[in-house]
Amino acid sequence: MSSVPPRSSVPPSRPWDVHRLPSAVGRSFLITGGNAGIGYFVAEQLAGTGALVVLGSRDREKAAAAMASIRSRVPGARLRAIPLDLADLASVRTVADGLGLDRLDAVVHNAGVALDDPPRRTTKDGHELMFGVNHLGHVALTRALAPVLSAAPAARIVTVGSFAARSERLDPDDLQSGRDYRPGRAYGRSKLAQMSFAFELDRRLRAAGSTVLSVVAHPGGALDSLTPPRAGVHVASRGTRLRGLPAGLLLQGKDRGAWPIVRAVLDPYVQGGQLWGPRAFGLRGTPRLEPARAHMTDPAVAGRLWDASCDGAGVELHLGLL
């Protein structure tokens, strides 16, 4: 039986201490892109709970450096790394084989690509790079992990969204920006696709009577210049840090940007279909529940996105598996 309270129970305003996280001994979590940025700090914070934390990374050396950094701050941290290239769908579909776990309590869909300049680039499978990595790769990963997620008593699929998705809209007829490619817009749309798919996933999981939850969280405005250094992972020059100080009035570092994501993984009162973000204007601060915007949860758009995503990822996402 699951120990997670009913969806309608304790209100989301209950106290949550980002510096005193609940124990997660005996549980296991996978973070995609756990070797850098937001993903690194999610891994570091979850490692302090006693859970087994698995870092999915394309680069073995970077994953090793991240684990060394975490162990220097969290003595006795239980860590592993697995190769994961979300731009290669064939390799994603076999990732569960290398995981070596009977069950997985949560996966954090965090890894992503953000391009600043043209030209439009594609993955090995021919998909627009940001849509392919940020979204389709995680769709394929969800299918690959379905058996181990369903084996946990109340697993969570936590999708890391972005503030950038607020101002974008999906074009179901041009999801991969084949027309009028603009990198910033393509990135925002890829994150919106992730979020819209995650909300639709939870609706379908609930309809199927699944105990797996799909939750969305975003880091707000998280800058490298406001992020504390981590040996072998992140080092910002003194000048960069000083130049970033004024931005600290509105934004925050990636360590704090990890807070809503960590809560989405750990808080027993988090419910499926929720959106968690920073408290102050959605940009900085401790995590809070926030309303999802209508364009993120539109069921008609999400239905078309679902079909296109499963087709693009080359999977059939049977919710009976979850």
Sequence and secondary structure as in RCSB ss.txt:
>XXXX:A:sequence
MSSVPPRSSVPPSRPWDVHRLPSAVGRSFLITGGNAGIGYFVAEQLAGTGALVVLGSRDREKAAAAMASIRSRVP
GARLRAIPLDLADLASVRTVADGLGLDRLDAVVHNAGVALDDPPRRTTKDGHELMFGVNHLGHVALTRALAPVLS
AAPAARIVTVGSFAARSERLDPDDLQSGRDYRPGRAYGRSKLAQMSFAFELDRRLRAAGSTVLSVVAHPGGALDS
LTPPRAGVHVASRGTRLRGLPAGLLLQGKDRGAWPIVRAVLDPYVQGGQLWGPRAFGLRGTPRLEPARAHMTDPA
VAGRLWDASCDGAGVELHLGLL
>XXXX:A:secstr
   S  TTSS TTS   TTS    TT EEEEETTTSHHHHHHHHHHHTTT EEEEEES HHHHHHHHHHHHHHST
T EEEEEE  TT HHHHTTHHHHH  S  SEEEE       S S  B TTSSBHHIIIIIIHHHHHHHHHHHHHH
TSTT EEEEE  GGGGG    TT TT  SS  HHHHHHHHHHHHHHHHHHHHHHHHHTT S EEEEE   SEEGG
GS  BTTTB   HHHHHHHGGGGGT EEHHHHTHHHHHHHH TT  TT EEEEEETTTEEEEEEE   HHHH HH
HHHHHHHHHHHHHT    GGG 
